[in-house]
Amino acid sequence: MTVSISKTTDIDACLALRFEVFVHEQKVPVEEEVDDLDPVSVHFLAQDEEGKGIGTARVYEVGHIGKIGRVCVTKSHRGTGLGKRLIEACLEDLRARPHITQAKLGAQNHAIAFYEGLGFTVIGDEYMDGGIPHHDMVRAL
């Protein structure tokens, strides 16, 4: 199976995936899924060999921190390593920005071990986002 990951300006394709995973599957309220960060973010889109969207993520800057967010993979492609590849694409993009020294993300609690495997460390207390327990995680670039 050939999968490509690239930067995209097709935010609608990314939103469609986010709605599929977060809103429909995980029951995140739709008004919490769309925010004012989409226009200022760099979006990544993973596509299968037929060009169908199967995963997405976004990055944006807050000072010297690169924030990774809205990471999702469709059910059909979970467990294939695609999530790891999406995070690696985000990290590569952030490393190319000399003023960014740290990556940060909000991990759903069930995904903490996944992100720890990619070098992230939990910081702070648990919080709720979209009705789902999360922890912030960081890693140096």
N, C-alpha and C positions, 0 to 999 in steps of 0.2 A: 504494500500500500504506500503510495507516494503522497506525502503531505507537505504543503508549503506554508511557511509563515512569513508574512511581510507586513510592512507598515501600510496603512490604508487611510484614505480619506472617506471611505464608504461607511460613515458612522451608522447609517441605517442597517447595514448588514451586521454590524457589531451589536446594535440594539436588538435586532431580531434574535440573536443568539442569547443575549442577556435576558430577554423576556422569556424565552423558552426555558432557560435553566433557573433563573432567579425568581421570576414572577409566577410562571405556571407550575414549575416543578417544586420550588422551595417556598412558594407562597409569600415572597417579599412583596409588600404593597407597591403597586406600580408607581405611585408618587415618590417613593423612596429610591426607585431604580434610576430615574433620569434626574440629572442634576446639572448645575452650571459649570461643571468641570469638563464635560465632554468637548466643548469647543476649544478648550486650552490644552487638551491632552493629545499625546501621540497614541494612536490606536494600532493594534496588531490584529491581524485576521489570519487564522489558520484555515486552509481549504484542502479538501480531498482532491484526488486526481480528476474529478469531474467539475471542480470549481465550487463545490458546495461548502458553505461556511460550517466549520465544526468546532471552532474555539476562538476565543478573543481575550484580549487584555488591553489595559491602557496604562500610560505613565504620564505624570505631570510633576512639576517642580514646586517645592516649597523651600526657598532658600537653598541650602546645600544638600537638601534631601530630595531624592527621587522617589515619588510615591507610585507604587504599583497597585493597580486595583481592577475591579470588575473582571477578574480572571475566571473564565468558565470554559468548560469542555462539554460537548453534547454527550448524552448517555452512551451513544454508540461508540465513542472514542475514548471513554475513560479507561484507565489502566493500560494505555498504550504508550505512555511516555510523553504524550502530547502536552500535558500540563507542565511538565519539566521543561520541555522545549519552549513553551510560551514564556515561562519565567526567565529562561536563559536569554531569549530574544530581548526581553525588557531590560535585563541586567546589562547586556551588550550595548544597548542604546544608551543607558544611563552612564556606563563607563566612558563613552565617547564624549561626555560633557565634563570637561576638566573641573568645573566648580562643584559638581555633585560628588560627594564623598561617602554617602550612605544611602542605602535603599531601605524603604519602609513599606509595610503592607498591613492590612487588617485581615487576619486569618480566621476563618470559621474554625471553631475549636476542633472539629473532627479532622481538619487538614493541618494541624500544627506539626505533626510528625513529618508530613510531606515537606513542609517548608524548612523544618530543621535539617532535613536531608540535603537541602540546597544552601545551607549555611546561615539561615536566619535564626535569631534568638528571640524568645518571648520577652517583652517588656510590659510593665504595667499590669493593671487589673483587668479582669473580664468585663466586657461591656456588650450590650445588645445592639445589633445593627440589623434592621429589617426583620426583627423578631428572632434573630439567630445569634447565639453566643459567639463572641469573637475575642481575640487577643491581638494587640499590636505586636509586630515582629520587625526586627531590624537586622541588617548585616552591612559590614563595611564593603566598599567597592575597591 
